[in-house]
Amino acid sequence: MPIYEYHCNDCNTDFEQLVFSSSQADCVPCTKCGSTNVERKVSSIASAGSSAAASAGASYSSCGSSGFS
Ligand SMILES: [Zn+2]
């Protein structure tokens, strides 16, 4: 299970979260303020030369706003 790094845009906190599935990865609330206005940072593992990992990350649906069309 990967650990992702996130940055909260509301309280400017960086945090790490253990994520069990790719869909959950984009629905992680800030551990400090609970906001879902967070950005998932590209991990050093994912960016280690695999373009497939980068495109997979881009294909994830965003949390809530437009994922249920
Ligand atoms: Zn926050």
N, CA, C, O and the ligand as a Tripos MOL2 file, in Angstrom:
@<TRIPOS>MOLECULE
protein
  277   275    70     0     0
PROTEIN
NO_CHARGES

@<TRIPOS>ATOM
      1 N           0.8430   -1.2050    0.0000 N.3       1 MET1
      2 CA          0.0000    0.0000    0.0000 C.3       1 MET1
      3 C           0.8700    1.2430    0.0000 C.2       1 MET1
      4 O           1.7130    1.4150    0.8800 O.2       1 MET1
      5 N           0.6750    2.0870   -0.9580 N.am      2 PRO2
      6 CA          1.5370    3.2690   -1.0680 C.3       2 PRO2
      7 C           1.1560    4.3510   -0.0760 C.2       2 PRO2
      8 O           0.0080    4.4690    0.3510 O.2       2 PRO2
      9 N           2.1500    5.1260    0.2680 N.am      3 ILE3
     10 CA          1.9000    6.3280    1.0630 C.3       3 ILE3
     11 C           2.0820    7.5290    0.1490 C.2       3 ILE3
     12 O           3.1420    7.7160   -0.4490 O.2       3 ILE3
     13 N           1.0470    8.3320    0.0490 N.am      4 TYR4
     14 CA          1.1080    9.5220   -0.7870 C.3       4 TYR4
     15 C           1.3550   10.7570    0.0610 C.2       4 TYR4
     16 O           0.9840   10.8260    1.2330 O.2       4 TYR4
     17 N           1.9930   11.7230   -0.5720 N.am      5 GLU5
     18 CA          2.1710   13.0170    0.0760 C.3       5 GLU5
     19 C           1.1340   13.9910   -0.4700 C.2       5 GLU5
     20 O           0.8500   14.0120   -1.6680 O.2       5 GLU5
     21 N           0.5840   14.7830    0.4160 N.am      6 TYR6
     22 CA         -0.4150   15.7630    0.0280 C.3       6 TYR6
     23 C          -0.0390   17.1430    0.5450 C.2       6 TYR6
     24 O           0.7110   17.2970    1.5090 O.2       6 TYR6
     25 N          -0.5920   18.1370   -0.1370 N.am      7 HIS7
     26 CA         -0.4570   19.5140    0.3350 C.3       7 HIS7
     27 C          -1.8520   20.1200    0.4160 C.2       7 HIS7
     28 O          -2.5900   20.1400   -0.5690 O.2       7 HIS7
     29 N          -2.2040   20.6080    1.5920 N.am      8 CYS8
     30 CA         -3.5110   21.2320    1.7770 C.3       8 CYS8
     31 C          -3.4490   22.6970    1.3630 C.2       8 CYS8
     32 O          -2.6140   23.4630    1.8450 O.2       8 CYS8
     33 N          -4.3570   23.0730    0.4530 N.am      9 ASN9
     34 CA         -4.3830   24.4580   -0.0140 C.3       9 ASN9
     35 C          -5.0610   25.3990    0.9800 C.2       9 ASN9
     36 O          -4.9260   26.6190    0.8820 O.2       9 ASN9
     37 N          -5.7790   24.8320    1.9220 N.am     10 ASP10
     38 CA         -6.5060   25.6720    2.8720 C.3      10 ASP10
     39 C          -5.6350   26.0950    4.0530 C.2      10 ASP10
     40 O          -5.6930   27.2450    4.4890 O.2      10 ASP10
     41 N          -4.8420   25.1820    4.5610 N.am     11 CYS11
     42 CA         -4.0220   25.5330    5.7250 C.3      11 CYS11
     43 C          -2.5240   25.3700    5.4360 C.2      11 CYS11
     44 O          -1.6900   25.4680    6.3360 O.2      11 CYS11
     45 N          -2.2070   25.1190    4.1710 N.am     12 ASN12
     46 CA         -0.8150   25.0260    3.7510 C.3      12 ASN12
     47 C          -0.0100   23.9970    4.5580 C.2      12 ASN12
     48 O           1.1470   24.2170    4.9150 O.2      12 ASN12
     49 N          -0.6690   22.8740    4.8270 N.am     13 THR13
     50 CA         -0.0040   21.8110    5.5450 C.3      13 THR13
     51 C           0.3650   20.6790    4.5900 C.2      13 THR13
     52 O          -0.4390   20.2680    3.7530 O.2      13 THR13
     53 N           1.5680   20.1930    4.7270 N.am     14 ASP14
     54 CA          1.9630   18.9980    3.9920 C.3      14 ASP14
     55 C           1.7880   17.7940    4.9020 C.2      14 ASP14
     56 O           2.1680   17.8250    6.0730 O.2      14 ASP14
     57 N           1.2120   16.7380    4.3530 N.am     15 PHE15
     58 CA          1.0370   15.5390    5.1630 C.3      15 PHE15
     59 C           1.1210   14.3000    4.2890 C.2      15 PHE15
     60 O           1.0190   14.3670    3.0640 O.2      15 PHE15
     61 N           1.3090   13.1770    4.9490 N.am     16 GLU16
     62 CA          1.3540   11.9020    4.2360 C.3      16 GLU16
     63 C           0.1560   11.0660    4.6510 C.2      16 GLU16
     64 O          -0.2990   11.1220    5.7940 O.2      16 GLU16
     65 N          -0.3470   10.2850    3.6930 N.am     17 GLN17
     66 CA         -1.5100    9.4640    3.9930 C.3      17 GLN17
     67 C          -1.3460    8.1030    3.3440 C.2      17 GLN17
     68 O          -1.0260    8.0010    2.1600 O.2      17 GLN17
     69 N          -1.5650    7.0630    4.1250 N.am     18 LEU18
     70 CA         -1.5790    5.7170    3.5760 C.3      18 LEU18
     71 C          -2.8740    5.5060    2.8080 C.2      18 LEU18
     72 O          -3.9630    5.7010    3.3470 O.2      18 LEU18
     73 N          -2.7520    5.1100    1.5600 N.am     19 VAL19
     74 CA         -3.9220    5.0040    0.6870 C.3      19 VAL19
     75 C          -4.0830    3.5670    0.2220 C.2      19 VAL19
     76 O          -3.1290    2.9290   -0.2210 O.2      19 VAL19
     77 N          -5.3100    3.0720    0.3320 N.am     20 PHE20
     78 CA         -5.5640    1.6730    0.0410 C.3      20 PHE20
     79 C          -6.0020    1.4330   -1.3980 C.2      20 PHE20
     80 O          -5.8860    0.3140   -1.8970 O.2      20 PHE20
     81 N          -6.4950    2.4500   -2.0630 N.am     21 SER21
     82 CA         -6.9150    2.2740   -3.4460 C.3      21 SER21
     83 C          -6.7200    3.5690   -4.2210 C.2      21 SER21
     84 O          -6.6550    4.6500   -3.6360 O.2      21 SER21
     85 N          -6.6260    3.4500   -5.5470 N.am     22 SER22
     86 CA         -6.3720    4.6390   -6.3550 C.3      22 SER22
     87 C          -7.5320    5.6200   -6.2940 C.2      22 SER22
     88 O          -7.3250    6.8310   -6.3670 O.2      22 SER22
     89 N          -8.7580    5.1050   -6.1600 N.am     23 SER23
     90 CA         -9.9030    6.0140   -6.0770 C.3      23 SER23
     91 C          -9.8890    6.7860   -4.7700 C.2      23 SER23
     92 O         -10.2700    7.9560   -4.7210 O.2      23 SER23
     93 N          -9.4470    6.1200   -3.7110 N.am     24 GLN24
     94 CA         -9.3710    6.7980   -2.4190 C.3      24 GLN24
     95 C          -8.2920    7.8720   -2.4190 C.2      24 GLN24
     96 O          -8.3730    8.8470   -1.6720 O.2      24 GLN24
     97 N          -7.2930    7.6900   -3.2530 N.am     25 ALA25
     98 CA         -6.1390    8.5760   -3.2400 C.3      25 ALA25
     99 C          -6.5130   10.0270   -3.5180 C.2      25 ALA25
    100 O          -5.8200   10.9400   -3.0700 O.2      25 ALA25
    101 N          -7.6030   10.2490   -4.2530 N.am     26 ASP26
    102 CA         -8.0080   11.6150   -4.5540 C.3      26 ASP26
    103 C          -9.1130   12.1200   -3.6380 C.2      26 ASP26
    104 O          -9.6770   13.1890   -3.8730 O.2      26 ASP26
    105 N          -9.4180   11.3700   -2.6130 N.am     27 CYS27
    106 CA        -10.4760   11.7740   -1.6890 C.3      27 CYS27
    107 C          -9.9590   11.8230   -0.2630 C.2      27 CYS27
    108 O         -10.6840   11.5150    0.6830 O.2      27 CYS27
    109 N          -8.7220   12.2050   -0.1180 N.am     28 VAL28
    110 CA         -8.1140   12.2390    1.2060 C.3      28 VAL28
    111 C          -8.2680   13.6250    1.8150 C.2      28 VAL28
    112 O          -7.7800   14.5990    1.2420 O.2      28 VAL28
    113 N          -8.9230   13.7380    2.9430 N.am     29 PRO29
    114 CA         -9.0470   15.0320    3.6040 C.3      29 PRO29
    115 C          -7.7670   15.3930    4.3420 C.2      29 PRO29
    116 O          -6.9970   14.5260    4.7540 O.2      29 PRO29
    117 N          -7.5650   16.6880    4.4950 N.am     30 CYS30
    118 CA         -6.4310   17.1750    5.2580 C.3      30 CYS30
    119 C          -6.4910   16.6550    6.6860 C.2      30 CYS30
    120 O          -7.5470   16.6740    7.3200 O.2      30 CYS30
    121 N          -5.3610   16.1920    7.1840 N.am     31 THR31
    122 CA         -5.3350   15.6410    8.5340 C.3      31 THR31
    123 C          -5.4110   16.7370    9.5930 C.2      31 THR31
    124 O          -5.6690   16.4580   10.7640 O.2      31 THR31
    125 N          -5.1900   17.9670    9.1840 N.am     32 LYS32
    126 CA         -5.1730   19.0630   10.1520 C.3      32 LYS32
    127 C          -6.5000   19.8040   10.2100 C.2      32 LYS32
    128 O          -7.0360   20.0530   11.2900 O.2      32 LYS32
    129 N          -7.0350   20.1610    9.0200 N.am     33 CYS33
    130 CA         -8.2530   20.9650    9.0030 C.3      33 CYS33
    131 C          -9.4400   20.2280    8.3850 C.2      33 CYS33
    132 O         -10.5680   20.7170    8.4400 O.2      33 CYS33
    133 N          -9.1950   19.0510    7.7940 N.am     34 GLY34
    134 CA        -10.2890   18.2560    7.2670 C.3      34 GLY34
    135 C         -10.7510   18.6590    5.8760 C.2      34 GLY34
    136 O         -11.6810   18.0580    5.3380 O.2      34 GLY34
    137 N         -10.1190   19.6620    5.2900 N.am     35 SER35
    138 CA        -10.4980   20.1020    3.9580 C.3      35 SER35
    139 C         -10.1170   19.0700    2.9130 C.2      35 SER35
    140 O          -9.1100   18.3760    3.0540 O.2      35 SER35
    141 N         -10.9310   18.9690    1.8520 N.am     36 THR36
    142 CA        -10.5580   18.1070    0.7330 C.3      36 THR36
    143 C          -9.9120   18.9120   -0.3950 C.2      36 THR36
    144 O          -9.6740   18.3990   -1.4880 O.2      36 THR36
    145 N          -9.6360   20.1750   -0.1060 N.am     37 ASN37
    146 CA         -8.9460   21.0160   -1.0750 C.3      37 ASN37
    147 C          -7.4420   20.7610   -0.9810 C.2      37 ASN37
    148 O          -6.6640   21.6410   -0.6120 O.2      37 ASN37
    149 N          -7.0550   19.5300   -1.3240 N.am     38 VAL38
    150 CA         -5.6690   19.1240   -1.2000 C.3      38 VAL38
    151 C          -5.1310   18.6870   -2.5570 C.2      38 VAL38
    152 O          -5.8770   18.2600   -3.4370 O.2      38 VAL38
    153 N          -3.8280   18.8060   -2.6960 N.am     39 GLU39
    154 CA         -3.1740   18.3410   -3.9130 C.3      39 GLU39
    155 C          -2.2810   17.1630   -3.5640 C.2      39 GLU39
    156 O          -1.5310   17.1970   -2.5890 O.2      39 GLU39
    157 N          -2.3760   16.1270   -4.3760 N.am     40 ARG40
    158 CA         -1.4930   14.9990   -4.1620 C.3      40 ARG40
    159 C          -0.1690   15.2660   -4.8530 C.2      40 ARG40
    160 O          -0.1240   15.5790   -6.0430 O.2      40 ARG40
    161 N           0.9010   15.1390   -4.0970 N.am     41 LYS41
    162 CA          2.2180   15.3940   -4.6530 C.3      41 LYS41
    163 C           2.7440   14.1240   -5.3050 C.2      41 LYS41
    164 O           2.4550   13.0130   -4.8590 O.2      41 LYS41
    165 N           3.5100   14.3020   -6.3510 N.am     42 VAL42
    166 CA          4.0980   13.1640   -7.0300 C.3      42 VAL42
    167 C           5.2380   12.6280   -6.1710 C.2      42 VAL42
    168 O           6.1730   13.3560   -5.8400 O.2      42 VAL42
    169 N           5.1540   11.3750   -5.8190 N.am     43 SER43
    170 CA          6.1800   10.7910   -4.9620 C.3      43 SER43
    171 C           7.4640   10.5510   -5.7440 C.2      43 SER43
    172 O           7.4640   10.4910   -6.9740 O.2      43 SER43
    173 N           8.5350   10.4180   -5.0170 N.am     44 SER44
    174 CA          9.8180   10.1620   -5.6570 C.3      44 SER44
    175 C           9.8240    8.8100   -6.3510 C.2      44 SER44
    176 O          10.5200    8.6140   -7.3470 O.2      44 SER44
    177 N           9.0480    7.8890   -5.8200 N.am     45 ILE45
    178 CA          8.9660    6.5650   -6.4440 C.3      45 ILE45
    179 C           8.2430    6.6500   -7.7910 C.2      45 ILE45
    180 O           8.7100    6.0990   -8.7880 O.2      45 ILE45
    181 N           7.1130    7.3390   -7.8120 N.am     46 ALA46
    182 CA          6.3040    7.4100   -9.0150 C.3      46 ALA46
    183 C           6.9950    8.2000  -10.1220 C.2      46 ALA46
    184 O           6.7560    7.9590  -11.3050 O.2      46 ALA46
    185 N           7.8480    9.1380   -9.7370 N.am     47 SER47
    186 CA          8.4830    9.9870  -10.7300 C.3      47 SER47
    187 C           9.8760    9.5010  -11.1010 C.2      47 SER47
    188 O          10.6630   10.2410  -11.6920 O.2      47 SER47
    189 N          10.1730    8.2710  -10.7570 N.am     48 ALA48
    190 CA         11.5140    7.7510  -10.9700 C.3      48 ALA48
    191 C          11.7400    7.2490  -12.3910 C.2      48 ALA48
    192 O          12.5630    6.3590  -12.6070 O.2      48 ALA48
    193 N          11.0360    7.7960  -13.3450 N.am     49 GLY49
    194 CA         11.3170    7.4680  -14.7330 C.3      49 GLY49
    195 C          10.2040    6.7390  -15.4540 C.2      49 GLY49
    196 O          10.3350    6.4430  -16.6420 O.2      49 GLY49
    197 N           9.1080    6.4420  -14.7660 N.am     50 SER50
    198 CA          8.0190    5.7280  -15.4040 C.3      50 SER50
    199 C           6.9480    6.6850  -15.8980 C.2      50 SER50
    200 O           6.2270    7.2710  -15.0900 O.2      50 SER50
    201 N           6.8320    6.8530  -17.1920 N.am     51 SER51
    202 CA          5.7810    7.7020  -17.7260 C.3      51 SER51
    203 C           4.4110    7.0610  -17.5070 C.2      51 SER51
    204 O           3.4020    7.7630  -17.4460 O.2      51 SER51
    205 N           4.3720    5.7550  -17.3900 N.am     52 ALA52
    206 CA          3.1010    5.0680  -17.1480 C.3      52 ALA52
    207 C           2.5220    5.4770  -15.8080 C.2      52 ALA52
    208 O           1.3110    5.6660  -15.6890 O.2      52 ALA52
    209 N           3.3620    5.6130  -14.8090 N.am     53 ALA53
    210 CA          2.8840    6.0100  -13.4920 C.3      53 ALA53
    211 C           2.3190    7.4250  -13.5330 C.2      53 ALA53
    212 O           1.3130    7.7130  -12.8850 O.2      53 ALA53
    213 N           2.9580    8.2980  -14.2850 N.am     54 ALA54
    214 CA          2.5020    9.6670  -14.3850 C.3      54 ALA54
    215 C           1.1430    9.7450  -15.0780 C.2      54 ALA54
    216 O           0.2610   10.4790  -14.6320 O.2      54 ALA54
    217 N           0.9720    8.9990  -16.1560 N.am     55 SER55
    218 CA         -0.3000    9.0420  -16.8630 C.3      55 SER55
    219 C          -1.4090    8.3890  -16.0510 C.2      55 SER55
    220 O          -2.5650    8.8080  -16.1200 O.2      55 SER55
    221 N          -1.0590    7.3630  -15.2820 N.am     56 ALA56
    222 CA         -2.0590    6.7310  -14.4280 C.3      56 ALA56
    223 C          -2.5600    7.7090  -13.3850 C.2      56 ALA56
    224 O          -3.7520    7.7440  -13.0800 O.2      56 ALA56
    225 N          -1.6500    8.5080  -12.8350 N.am     57 GLY57
    226 CA         -2.0530    9.4980  -11.8570 C.3      57 GLY57
    227 C          -2.9720   10.5370  -12.4620 C.2      57 GLY57
    228 O          -3.9140   10.9910  -11.8120 O.2      57 GLY57
    229 N          -2.7100   10.9140  -13.6940 N.am     58 ALA58
    230 CA         -3.5090   11.9340  -14.3430 C.3      58 ALA58
    231 C          -4.9040   11.4320  -14.6720 C.2      58 ALA58
    232 O          -5.8230   12.2320  -14.8520 O.2      58 ALA58
    233 N          -5.0760   10.1130  -14.7530 N.am     59 SER59
    234 CA         -6.3640    9.5620  -15.1500 C.3      59 SER59
    235 C          -7.3290    9.4020  -13.9740 C.2      59 SER59
    236 O          -8.5010    9.0780  -14.1650 O.2      59 SER59
    237 N          -6.8380    9.6280  -12.7820 N.am     60 TYR60
    238 CA         -7.7160    9.5060  -11.6250 C.3      60 TYR60
    239 C          -8.8080   10.5840  -11.6650 C.2      60 TYR60
    240 O          -8.5550   11.7370  -12.0160 O.2      60 TYR60
    241 N          -9.9900   10.1880  -11.3080 N.am     61 SER61
    242 CA        -11.0600   11.1710  -11.2310 C.3      61 SER61
    243 C         -10.8800   12.0310   -9.9900 C.2      61 SER61
    244 O         -10.3570   11.5760   -8.9730 O.2      61 SER61
    245 N         -11.3110   13.2520  -10.0850 N.am     62 SER62
    246 CA        -11.2060   14.1290   -8.9410 C.3      62 SER62
    247 C         -12.2850   13.7950   -7.9320 C.2      62 SER62
    248 O         -13.2810   13.1470   -8.2540 O.2      62 SER62
    249 N         -12.0740   14.2420   -6.7230 N.am     63 CYS63
    250 CA        -12.9830   13.8870   -5.6450 C.3      63 CYS63
    251 C         -14.2300   14.7680   -5.6570 C.2      63 CYS63
    252 O         -14.1530   15.9710   -5.4040 O.2      63 CYS63
    253 N         -15.3520   14.1740   -5.9450 N.am     64 GLY64
    254 CA        -16.6120   14.8690   -5.6990 C.3      64 GLY64
    255 C         -17.1270   15.7340   -6.8260 C.2      64 GLY64
    256 O         -18.2220   15.4870   -7.3310 O.2      64 GLY64
    257 N         -16.3740   16.7410   -7.2410 N.am     65 SER65
    258 CA        -16.9430   17.8110   -8.0290 C.3      65 SER65
    259 C         -17.5130   17.3630   -9.3730 C.2      65 SER65
    260 O         -18.6360   17.7270   -9.7200 O.2      65 SER65
    261 N         -16.7460   16.5770  -10.1320 N.am     66 SER66
    262 CA        -17.1980   16.2610  -11.4850 C.3      66 SER66
    263 C         -17.0710   14.7860  -11.8060 C.2      66 SER66
    264 O         -17.0200   14.4100  -12.9780 O.2      66 SER66
    265 N         -17.0210   13.9600  -10.8040 N.am     67 GLY67
    266 CA        -16.7760   12.5440  -11.0480 C.3      67 GLY67
    267 C         -18.0250   11.7120  -11.2930 C.2      67 GLY67
    268 O         -17.9230   10.5090  -11.5320 O.2      67 GLY67
    269 N         -19.2020   12.3270  -11.2400 N.am     68 PHE68
    270 CA        -20.4210   11.5370  -11.3140 C.3      68 PHE68
    271 C         -21.3000   11.9470  -12.5020 C.2      68 PHE68
    272 O         -22.5240   11.8380  -12.4270 O.2      68 PHE68
    273 N         -20.7060   12.4030  -13.5630 N.am     69 SER69
    274 CA        -21.4760   12.8460  -14.7190 C.3      69 SER69
    275 C         -22.2020   11.6950  -15.3820 C.2      69 SER69
    276 O         -22.9000   11.8960  -16.3760 O.2      69 SER69
    277 ZN         -5.6980   21.6540    5.8210 Zn       70 ZN70
@<TRIPOS>BOND
     1     1     2 1
     2     2     3 1
     3     3     4 2
     4     3     5 am
     5     5     6 1
     6     6     7 1
     7     7     8 2
     8     7     9 am
     9     9    10 1
    10    10    11 1
    11    11    12 2
    12    11    13 am
    13    13    14 1
    14    14    15 1
    15    15    16 2
    16    15    17 am
    17    17    18 1
    18    18    19 1
    19    19    20 2
    20    19    21 am
    21    21    22 1
    22    22    23 1
    23    23    24 2
    24    23    25 am
    25    25    26 1
    26    26    27 1
    27    27    28 2
    28    27    29 am
    29    29    30 1
    30    30    31 1
    31    31    32 2
    32    31    33 am
    33    33    34 1
    34    34    35 1
    35    35    36 2
    36    35    37 am
    37    37    38 1
    38    38    39 1
    39    39    40 2
    40    39    41 am
    41    41    42 1
    42    42    43 1
    43    43    44 2
    44    43    45 am
    45    45    46 1
    46    46    47 1
    47    47    48 2
    48    47    49 am
    49    49    50 1
    50    50    51 1
    51    51    52 2
    52    51    53 am
    53    53    54 1
    54    54    55 1
    55    55    56 2
    56    55    57 am
    57    57    58 1
    58    58    59 1
    59    59    60 2
    60    59    61 am
    61    61    62 1
    62    62    63 1
    63    63    64 2
    64    63    65 am
    65    65    66 1
    66    66    67 1
    67    67    68 2
    68    67    69 am
    69    69    70 1
    70    70    71 1
    71    71    72 2
    72    71    73 am
    73    73    74 1
    74    74    75 1
    75    75    76 2
    76    75    77 am
    77    77    78 1
    78    78    79 1
    79    79    80 2
    80    79    81 am
    81    81    82 1
    82    82    83 1
    83    83    84 2
    84    83    85 am
    85    85    86 1
    86    86    87 1
    87    87    88 2
    88    87    89 am
    89    89    90 1
    90    90    91 1
    91    91    92 2
    92    91    93 am
    93    93    94 1
    94    94    95 1
    95    95    96 2
    96    95    97 am
    97    97    98 1
    98    98    99 1
    99    99   100 2
   100    99   101 am
   101   101   102 1
   102   102   103 1
   103   103   104 2
   104   103   105 am
   105   105   106 1
   106   106   107 1
   107   107   108 2
   108   107   109 am
   109   109   110 1
   110   110   111 1
   111   111   112 2
   112   111   113 am
   113   113   114 1
   114   114   115 1
   115   115   116 2
   116   115   117 am
   117   117   118 1
   118   118   119 1
   119   119   120 2
   120   119   121 am
   121   121   122 1
   122   122   123 1
   123   123   124 2
   124   123   125 am
   125   125   126 1
   126   126   127 1
   127   127   128 2
   128   127   129 am
   129   129   130 1
   130   130   131 1
   131   131   132 2
   132   131   133 am
   133   133   134 1
   134   134   135 1
   135   135   136 2
   136   135   137 am
   137   137   138 1
   138   138   139 1
   139   139   140 2
   140   139   141 am
   141   141   142 1
   142   142   143 1
   143   143   144 2
   144   143   145 am
   145   145   146 1
   146   146   147 1
   147   147   148 2
   148   147   149 am
   149   149   150 1
   150   150   151 1
   151   151   152 2
   152   151   153 am
   153   153   154 1
   154   154   155 1
   155   155   156 2
   156   155   157 am
   157   157   158 1
   158   158   159 1
   159   159   160 2
   160   159   161 am
   161   161   162 1
   162   162   163 1
   163   163   164 2
   164   163   165 am
   165   165   166 1
   166   166   167 1
   167   167   168 2
   168   167   169 am
   169   169   170 1
   170   170   171 1
   171   171   172 2
   172   171   173 am
   173   173   174 1
   174   174   175 1
   175   175   176 2
   176   175   177 am
   177   177   178 1
   178   178   179 1
   179   179   180 2
   180   179   181 am
   181   181   182 1
   182   182   183 1
   183   183   184 2
   184   183   185 am
   185   185   186 1
   186   186   187 1
   187   187   188 2
   188   187   189 am
   189   189   190 1
   190   190   191 1
   191   191   192 2
   192   191   193 am
   193   193   194 1
   194   194   195 1
   195   195   196 2
   196   195   197 am
   197   197   198 1
   198   198   199 1
   199   199   200 2
   200   199   201 am
   201   201   202 1
   202   202   203 1
   203   203   204 2
   204   203   205 am
   205   205   206 1
   206   206   207 1
   207   207   208 2
   208   207   209 am
   209   209   210 1
   210   210   211 1
   211   211   212 2
   212   211   213 am
   213   213   214 1
   214   214   215 1
   215   215   216 2
   216   215   217 am
   217   217   218 1
   218   218   219 1
   219   219   220 2
   220   219   221 am
   221   221   222 1
   222   222   223 1
   223   223   224 2
   224   223   225 am
   225   225   226 1
   226   226   227 1
   227   227   228 2
   228   227   229 am
   229   229   230 1
   230   230   231 1
   231   231   232 2
   232   231   233 am
   233   233   234 1
   234   234   235 1
   235   235   236 2
   236   235   237 am
   237   237   238 1
   238   238   239 1
   239   239   240 2
   240   239   241 am
   241   241   242 1
   242   242   243 1
   243   243   244 2
   244   243   245 am
   245   245   246 1
   246   246   247 1
   247   247   248 2
   248   247   249 am
   249   249   250 1
   250   250   251 1
   251   251   252 2
   252   251   253 am
   253   253   254 1
   254   254   255 1
   255   255   256 2
   256   255   257 am
   257   257   258 1
   258   258   259 1
   259   259   260 2
   260   259   261 am
   261   261   262 1
   262   262   263 1
   263   263   264 2
   264   263   265 am
   265   265   266 1
   266   266   267 1
   267   267   268 2
   268   267   269 am
   269   269   270 1
   270   270   271 1
   271   271   272 2
   272   271   273 am
   273   273   274 1
   274   274   275 1
   275   275   276 2
@<TRIPOS>SUBSTRUCTURE
     1 MET1         2 RESIDUE 1 A MET
     2 PRO2         6 RESIDUE 1 A PRO
     3 ILE3        10 RESIDUE 1 A ILE
     4 TYR4        14 RESIDUE 1 A TYR
     5 GLU5        18 RESIDUE 1 A GLU
     6 TYR6        22 RESIDUE 1 A TYR
     7 HIS7        26 RESIDUE 1 A HIS
     8 CYS8        30 RESIDUE 1 A CYS
     9 ASN9        34 RESIDUE 1 A ASN
    10 ASP10       38 RESIDUE 1 A ASP
    11 CYS11       42 RESIDUE 1 A CYS
    12 ASN12       46 RESIDUE 1 A ASN
    13 THR13       50 RESIDUE 1 A THR
    14 ASP14       54 RESIDUE 1 A ASP
    15 PHE15       58 RESIDUE 1 A PHE
    16 GLU16       62 RESIDUE 1 A GLU
    17 GLN17       66 RESIDUE 1 A GLN
    18 LEU18       70 RESIDUE 1 A LEU
    19 VAL19       74 RESIDUE 1 A VAL
    20 PHE20       78 RESIDUE 1 A PHE
    21 SER21       82 RESIDUE 1 A SER
    22 SER22       86 RESIDUE 1 A SER
    23 SER23       90 RESIDUE 1 A SER
    24 GLN24       94 RESIDUE 1 A GLN
    25 ALA25       98 RESIDUE 1 A ALA
    26 ASP26      102 RESIDUE 1 A ASP
    27 CYS27      106 RESIDUE 1 A CYS
    28 VAL28      110 RESIDUE 1 A VAL
    29 PRO29      114 RESIDUE 1 A PRO
    30 CYS30      118 RESIDUE 1 A CYS
    31 THR31      122 RESIDUE 1 A THR
    32 LYS32      126 RESIDUE 1 A LYS
    33 CYS33      130 RESIDUE 1 A CYS
    34 GLY34      134 RESIDUE 1 A GLY
    35 SER35      138 RESIDUE 1 A SER
    36 THR36      142 RESIDUE 1 A THR
    37 ASN37      146 RESIDUE 1 A ASN
    38 VAL38      150 RESIDUE 1 A VAL
    39 GLU39      154 RESIDUE 1 A GLU
    40 ARG40      158 RESIDUE 1 A ARG
    41 LYS41      162 RESIDUE 1 A LYS
    42 VAL42      166 RESIDUE 1 A VAL
    43 SER43      170 RESIDUE 1 A SER
    44 SER44      174 RESIDUE 1 A SER
    45 ILE45      178 RESIDUE 1 A ILE
    46 ALA46      182 RESIDUE 1 A ALA
    47 SER47      186 RESIDUE 1 A SER
    48 ALA48      190 RESIDUE 1 A ALA
    49 GLY49      194 RESIDUE 1 A GLY
    50 SER50      198 RESIDUE 1 A SER
    51 SER51      202 RESIDUE 1 A SER
    52 ALA52      206 RESIDUE 1 A ALA
    53 ALA53      210 RESIDUE 1 A ALA
    54 ALA54      214 RESIDUE 1 A ALA
    55 SER55      218 RESIDUE 1 A SER
    56 ALA56      222 RESIDUE 1 A ALA
    57 GLY57      226 RESIDUE 1 A GLY
    58 ALA58      230 RESIDUE 1 A ALA
    59 SER59      234 RESIDUE 1 A SER
    60 TYR60      238 RESIDUE 1 A TYR
    61 SER61      242 RESIDUE 1 A SER
    62 SER62      246 RESIDUE 1 A SER
    63 CYS63      250 RESIDUE 1 A CYS
    64 GLY64      254 RESIDUE 1 A GLY
    65 SER65      258 RESIDUE 1 A SER
    66 SER66      262 RESIDUE 1 A SER
    67 GLY67      266 RESIDUE 1 A GLY
    68 PHE68      270 RESIDUE 1 A PHE
    69 SER69      274 RESIDUE 1 A SER
    70 ZN70       277 GROUP 0 **** ****
